[in-house]
């Protein structure tokens, strides 16, 4: 599933390719990912408009023009591909936006868990799907005191707290495991029992892992590619995710995989052993 680094990678790729371009045609080829709008409304609002902004909030990408905000969520397998001279859509293409210079932008999603919604001219704060999202690590700075406050009443384990988009926007299963490894925190530890030292390490790891993944163009484990069709490289730097029974890069202990909340959780039982850091907690 594309997480914050993958969506940000797509956004950065698209910025020099589509900003300011006039939309001359819109093809809606599939209905399963289109929500709460019609083909005609999509064509009407986008036709003749220009894309003035390409924004991101959490795992959402937002294309904005004078009269529209097009909200995209990529689900499990969705993505956007830019074609400089256009291209015939394949069977998993759901939306084609054609520009006046003959270039095209295709939204594709084989598993159709993604979503496309169209709004009028709204700010990000006014878009309903974005209003409930928590801290975006790339969009705003947050102090340790704010992070401490976010976890203060959370009895759930820290791995599940990191996946809660109401607390922190954009982190999914891959990066939650990586962040906790870099922070040397047991994924099963209750969020409200983190010590001050653990909280500081977690804060640094969130920024470090996400920004590192963006520098590498995202993680391409299965199908992710940026808007120009290029694979990311962060999968080559993953420390624990997908490495069950391999040696921990720090201590050589076998990496474990434990189901948690219906998802795989990869961790080192030695480097992330329970309560390795006694001290005052945030509860």
Residue pairs with C-beta under 8 A, 6 or more apart in sequence:
1 74
1 75
1 76
1 77
1 172
1 173
2 10
2 59
2 74
2 78
2 79
2 218
2 224
3 59
3 170
3 171
3 172
3 174
3 175
3 219
4 56
4 58
4 59
4 136
4 137
4 138
4 169
4 170
4 171
4 172
4 175
4 210
5 175
5 210
5 213
5 214
5 218
5 219
5 232
5 234
6 74
6 218
6 219
6 224
6 232
7 56
7 58
7 59
7 60
7 61
7 74
7 170
8 56
8 138
8 214
9 214
9 217
9 218
9 226
9 232
10 61
10 79
10 80
10 226
10 227
11 54
11 55
11 56
11 61
12 214
13 82
13 226
13 227
13 228
14 54
14 80
14 82
14 105
14 227
15 54
17 82
17 103
17 227
17 228
18 51
18 54
18 63
18 82
18 99
18 103
18 105
19 51
19 52
19 53
19 54
20 50
20 51
20 52
21 50
21 51
21 99
21 100
21 101
21 103
22 48
22 49
22 50
22 99
22 100
23 46
23 47
23 48
23 49
23 50
23 51
23 65
23 97
23 98
23 99
23 100
24 47
24 48
24 98
24 99
24 100
25 47
25 96
25 97
25 98
26 42
26 43
26 46
26 47
26 95
26 96
26 97
26 98
27 89
27 95
27 96
27 97
27 98
28 34
28 39
28 42
28 43
28 94
28 95
29 89
29 93
29 94
29 95
29 96
30 93
30 94
30 95
30 112
31 39
32 94
32 112
33 75
33 78
33 94
33 95
33 107
33 109
33 112
33 114
33 115
33 116
34 42
34 94
34 95
34 116
35 115
35 116
35 117
36 117
36 118
37 117
37 118
41 118
42 95
42 118
45 67
45 68
45 118
45 120
46 65
46 68
46 70
46 97
49 65
49 66
49 67
49 68
50 65
50 66
51 63
51 64
51 65
52 64
52 65
52 66
53 62
53 63
53 64
54 61
54 62
54 63
54 64
55 61
55 62
55 63
55 64
55 124
56 62
56 138
56 139
57 124
57 130
57 133
57 136
57 139
57 169
58 130
58 133
58 136
58 165
58 169
58 170
59 73
59 74
59 165
59 169
59 170
59 172
60 71
60 72
60 73
60 129
60 130
61 71
61 72
61 73
61 74
61 80
62 69
62 70
62 71
62 72
62 124
62 127
62 130
63 69
63 70
63 72
64 70
64 121
66 121
67 120
67 121
68 118
68 119
68 120
68 121
69 118
69 119
69 120
69 121
69 122
69 127
70 116
70 117
70 118
70 119
71 115
71 116
71 117
71 118
71 119
71 127
71 129
71 130
72 78
72 80
72 107
72 114
72 115
72 116
73 114
73 115
73 116
73 129
74 109
74 114
75 109
75 111
75 112
75 113
75 114
75 115
76 111
76 113
76 114
77 109
77 110
77 111
77 113
77 114
77 222
77 223
78 107
78 108
78 109
78 113
78 114
79 107
79 108
79 109
79 223
79 224
79 225
79 227
80 105
80 106
80 107
80 108
80 227
81 105
81 106
81 108
81 225
81 227
81 228
81 229
82 103
82 104
82 105
82 106
82 227
82 228
83 103
83 104
83 105
83 106
84 103
85 102
85 103
86 98
86 102
86 103
86 104
87 104
87 106
89 96
89 106
90 108
92 108
92 109
92 110
93 106
93 107
93 108
94 107
94 108
94 109
94 112
94 116
95 106
95 107
95 116
96 104
96 105
96 106
96 107
97 104
97 105
97 106
98 104
99 105
105 227
107 114
107 116
110 223
117 129
119 127
124 130
125 131
132 165
132 166
133 165
133 166
133 169
134 150
134 164
134 165
134 166
134 167
134 168
134 169
135 142
135 146
135 147
135 150
135 167
135 168
135 169
136 168
136 169
136 170
137 168
137 170
137 206
137 207
137 210
138 170
138 210
138 211
142 203
144 196
144 199
144 200
144 203
147 199
147 202
147 203
148 199
148 282
150 167
150 168
151 158
151 161
151 167
151 191
151 192
151 194
151 199
151 282
152 192
152 282
152 283
153 192
154 161
154 164
154 167
154 190
154 191
154 192
155 190
155 191
155 192
156 164
156 190
156 191
157 187
157 188
157 189
157 190
157 191
157 260
158 180
158 185
158 186
158 187
158 188
158 189
158 190
158 191
158 194
158 202
159 176
159 177
159 180
159 187
159 188
159 260
159 261
159 265
160 260
160 261
161 167
161 191
162 168
162 171
162 176
162 179
162 180
163 171
163 172
163 173
163 176
163 261
163 263
168 206
170 210
171 179
171 206
171 210
173 241
173 263
173 264
173 265
174 219
174 221
174 238
174 241
175 209
175 210
175 213
176 187
176 265
177 187
177 240
177 241
177 264
177 265
177 266
177 267
178 209
178 238
178 239
178 240
178 241
179 202
179 205
179 206
179 209
180 186
180 187
180 202
180 205
180 267
180 272
181 239
181 240
181 266
181 267
181 268
181 271
181 272
182 201
182 205
182 208
182 209
182 239
183 198
183 201
183 202
183 204
183 205
184 198
184 201
184 271
184 272
184 276
184 277
185 194
185 198
185 201
185 202
185 272
186 267
186 272
186 273
186 274
186 275
186 276
187 258
187 260
187 265
187 267
187 272
188 258
188 260
188 274
189 198
189 274
189 275
192 281
192 282
192 283
193 281
193 282
193 283
194 202
194 281
194 282
195 277
195 278
195 279
195 280
195 281
195 282
196 279
196 280
196 281
196 282
197 277
197 279
198 277
199 282
212 234
212 237
213 219
213 232
213 234
216 232
216 233
216 234
216 236
216 237
217 226
217 230
217 231
217 232
217 233
217 234
218 224
218 226
218 232
218 234
219 232
219 234
219 235
219 238
220 231
220 232
220 233
220 234
220 235
221 235
221 242
224 231
224 232
225 231
225 232
226 232
239 248
239 249
240 248
240 255
240 266
240 267
240 268
241 266
242 266
243 255
243 266
244 255
244 256
244 257
244 266
245 254
245 255
246 254
246 255
247 253
247 254
247 255
248 254
248 255
248 268
248 270
248 271
250 268
250 271
251 268
251 270
251 271
253 268
253 269
253 270
253 271
254 269
255 266
255 267
255 268
256 266
256 267
256 268
256 269
257 264
257 265
257 266
258 264
258 265
258 267
259 265
